[in-house]
Amino acid sequence: MASISSNFSESVMCEFRGNLKEFNSISANLDPKSIPIECEVIIYSTFTINASSFIDVDEALLKSVTDLKKPVIVALEREKDYQDWISILHPDGNAPDALVLCDFALKHNVLGFVLRSIWPFYDTPLNETLGIFLIAYIKQLKQCKPELIIGVSIPPTAVTNSSTFLEFNDLVTFYEIEMDYLFQCTYFEAYVTINNTVTQQTAQKSPNPDFAGLLGSTSLYLQTTPINVLKLTYDIEIYPQILDVLISYTSYAQVCKGPINKNQSCIETSKDFYNMGQFVRNVRSGFNVKSVDRDDVYNDCGCKTTFNAFRNIFAGFTGGLLTPCPNFDAI
């Protein structure tokens, strides 16, 4: 595995939200100190900034993450998602907004940002005009700190043959490929474009989508686009869901505790997670576990260790052995 300094996109990233009990009383609040040591980079994702450049963040919680002395990146979410990006960006970017973020990064020992929600819907290509405005904006972010890490989060369906990506390639540190948009549980629809043909794969109310097939098709497609495939990192989402009822901030600990109907849920097994890690290894990219809080953080499932999902992703990524867990592997 390459070092973080030589190729950031090959790193093992772990996204941390924190304070999940505020959203779901039976979720676990993960102490940042308990984040697996194998996580080389932490993405802190409880952060929003509005159209007036006002930041909403729990500074004490963020400090508990930066105190780990690991690289910390903030997931840059706008308060109104894509609509805020449309409203705040102009041909010359938005220097005042970028300066607010630069000052924040310097004050809080944050190494950079990953820009999210820069597309309207998961099956919509990147808006050309917004892409051009983002280029100016990213340049402004880097003015305060040239080594500032910049990630751009984007679903594979938003990547086109636009020359905009050639300019992005020179500016961004990594692309976060959002695979969760291909794995919809309530009504599983995946749009994968290969050789300019859009293929729709549908399995209504299916808890077992073809992860391997979709990942492979996505990788092949991205190789045909201008995006720099050496800068790709793949999201691997840890998020059990109930079919027809999307319940936020559920966790794999809850799968073992019993509040989820295991027969009507979208739940990955140890083997699924292992295969995802193996895929990332085979395409020589890195991954982001999104989010590590939703794993079985205190081993309520009685597995061989805590963080069973992450451990199996990491094992697949590093060529280790699969570690099944009967209670975790509920389906």
N, C-alpha and C positions, 0 to 999 in steps of 0.2 A: 504494500500500500504506500502510495506517495505521501510525503510529508505535507502538512497543511500549507507550508510556505511555497512548495513547488507546484502543487496543483490542488487548490482549495476544493474543487468540485469532487475530488475522490475521497473526501473526508467522511467520517461517520458523524452525522449531525443528529441531534436529538432536540425536538421541539418541546418546550416546557410552557404550560399555561399557568399552573398554580391555582390554589384555592378553589378546586373543583367542587367542594362541598357547598359553596355559595350557590351553585347552579343545580346540584343534585345531592341531596343529603346523604345518600349512601355511597357516594363516590369517595375516593381516598384523597386527602391532601398530601401531596408528595413533598417532602422536605428536599430542597435542592441538593443538599449534601448526600442524598441517597440516589441521585441520578447515576446510572451505571458509569463506572470509570472508563469504559470503552468509548463513551461519547466524547469525541474530540472537540466538537463545536456545539454550543448551546444556542438554539434559536428561541428567544424570549417573545412570546406571542400575545401577551395581554397588554396591548398598546394600540391606541387609536389617535389620530390627528384629524381635526375637522377642517373645513374650508377656510376658517379664519386662523389656521395654524396654531390652534390651541391643542396641547397634548394632554391626553388622559392616560395616566400610567401610575401604578403603585410603585413608587420609588424605593420603598423599603424592600419589597419583594424582588425588584430588579437588582438591588444591591446584594441581596443574598445569593443571587446567581452570579454576578460579576465577582463576588468574593471567592468563588471557586477557582479563580485564576486560570480559567479556560477562555478561549475566544468566545465572545458573546455577540450575536447578531440580533437585532430587533426586527420582528416582522412588521413592516410598515403597512398598517391597515388604515384606510381613510374611514371617517365616521359613516359616510354614505357610500362607501365602496366606489364602484366605477363612476357613479354620478359626480362624486367629489373630484376625481381625477379630471373629468371633462370640464368641470367648472373652474378648477384652479390652474390648469396648464394653458400656456399660450405659446406662440411661436418662439418666444425667447425664454421658455421654461417658466420658472417662478422663483426668482432669486431670494425674495424675503422668506418664503416657505422653506427653501433649501437651507437658508442660514439658520433658521430655528432648529432644524434637524441636525445640522452640523454642530451647533452649540450644545445640543442635547447629547450627541455622541461623545463629544470631548469631555463634558461634565460628568457623564456616567460611565466612562471607561467602556463604551460600546464600540466595537470594531467596524460596524457597518449596519446596513439595512437590506432586507429582502423586500422588494416592492410587490405588493399583492393587489388583486382585484383590478388589474389593468385591462380587463376584457369584460364585456357586458354579460355574456352567457357562455357556458362551457363549450358549446358547439359553434361559436362565432369566431372568425379570424380576427387577429389583432387589427384594430382600427389604424389605418395608415397615418392619418393626421395625428392621432394621439401618440403613435410611435415616434414620429418626428419631434413632437413636443417633449416627449420623455427623454429623448437624446440630449436636448438642451438642458433639461432638468438634472439629469445624471451628471452632466459636466459641471453644473453649479454645485451639486453635492460634493464633488471631488475637489472643488477649488479650496475648500477649507482644510482638506486632508487628502492629498493625492492617493495615499494607500488605503483610503476608506474602502471597505469591502461592499460591493453592490451585487445583490442577487436580484434576478427578475423571475417572478413566479408566473408560470404560464402553462395552461393545459396543452397537450400536444396538438389538439384540434385547432388551436389558435396560431400555430406556427405555419407560415406560408412561405412562398418563394420570394417574398418581398426583399428588396435590397436593404430595407431597414434593419434586418437582422445582421447584415454585414457590418453596419455601424455599431449595433449593440455588441457584437463580438469583441470589438476593440475596447469597449467601456466596462462591460460587466465582468465580475469575477466568476460568477456561475449562473446557470439557469436552473431554477427549481421546476422540474416537470411534474405538474400536479396530476398524478394518476388517479386520485380519488374521483375525479370527474368522469372517469371511464367506468367506475365501479359503483353504479347507482343501485341501491338495494330495493327501493320502493317500486321502481319500474325500470329494470335494468336495460339501459340503452347505451350503446357505445358506438361512436362514430369515429372510424379510423380511416384516414385518407391515405391510399397507397396508389402510386402512379396516377395521381390526379383523379382517382375514383373514390368516392365516399362509400364506405361499406358500413351498413348499420347492422349491429348484432343485437338481437332482442331476446330476452328470456323473461317474460312477464312474471313478476313476483318470484324470481329465482334467487335462492340464497347461495348458489354455487356458480358464480360467473367464471368464465374461462380466463383466469388471471394470466397464465403462461402464454396463451395465444394472443391476448391483447398486448401484453408487455412486448412480446416479440414483434408483433405488427407495428407497434408504436416505434420501437427502436429502428426498424427497417425504414419506416417513413421518414423519421427525423434525419436519417443519413442522406436523404434525397433533397433536403432543404439547405438553405444557406447557413443555418444555425451551426455554431461551432460545437460539434459533438464531444469534444474534449472538455467542454465546460458544463456538461450535463450532470445534474444530481437528481435522483428520482425520489419523490415522496412515497413512503410506505405508510399508509394510514392504519393506525390502531384505533378502531372505532366500531364496536359491535352495534348493530342497528336492528330495530324492530320493523318488520315489513308493514308498510302502510302508515306507521306512526314513527316519524323521525324524532327520537328523544335525544336531546343534546347532552353531551358530557357523560354518556354512559361509559363504563369501563369493563375490562375483562374480569375484574374481581367480581362484578355483579353477575356475570355468567355463572360463576360457581356458587354465589350466594342465593340464586334462585329467582330474582324478580323478573328475569327475562324468559319468555317462552322460547325455549331452545329450538323448537320445531318451526317457529315462524319468525326467525331472525336471520340476519346476514352476519354470520360469525365465521371468521377464518380460523383454521386450525394451526397447530404447531408446524405441520408439514407445509401449509400454505405460506406461512411466514418464512420458513426455511427456503422454499422455492423462490420467493421474491428476493431474498438476500443473494441467492445463487445467481439469479438473473442479473442483478446489478454487478456482481463479480464478473460474469461472463462478458458484459458489455464494457467493462473497465470504467465504470462510473462510481459515484458515491451515492449515499442515500440520506434522507431525512426521515426519522421516525416521527410521525405526526399523529398524536403527541404521546410522549413517553408516560405522561400522567395516566393515560387510559389503559395502560398495561396492568397486569396483576402485580401491583407494586409491593404488596406485603405478603404475597404468596398465599392468598386465601384459597387458591385452587389446589394447594398441596403438591405443587410440582417439585422438581429437584432443586429449584432455586427461585428467587424473585424474578420479575420481569421476563416471564417465559416467552412472550412474543419477541421482545428485543433480543433475548439470548439466541433464539432460533434464527432470526434475521441475520444477526452477527455471525452465527456459525455458518450459514449459507454463504455469506459474504467473504468469510476468511477461509473457507474450505474445511470447516469443522464438521462435527457430527450432529445430526438431527436428534433433538431430545423431546420425544412425545410426552404428553401429560394428559391422562384420561379425563380428569375433571375439566381441564381447560379445553380439550378437544371435544366440545359438547355435541357436535353434530356427526 
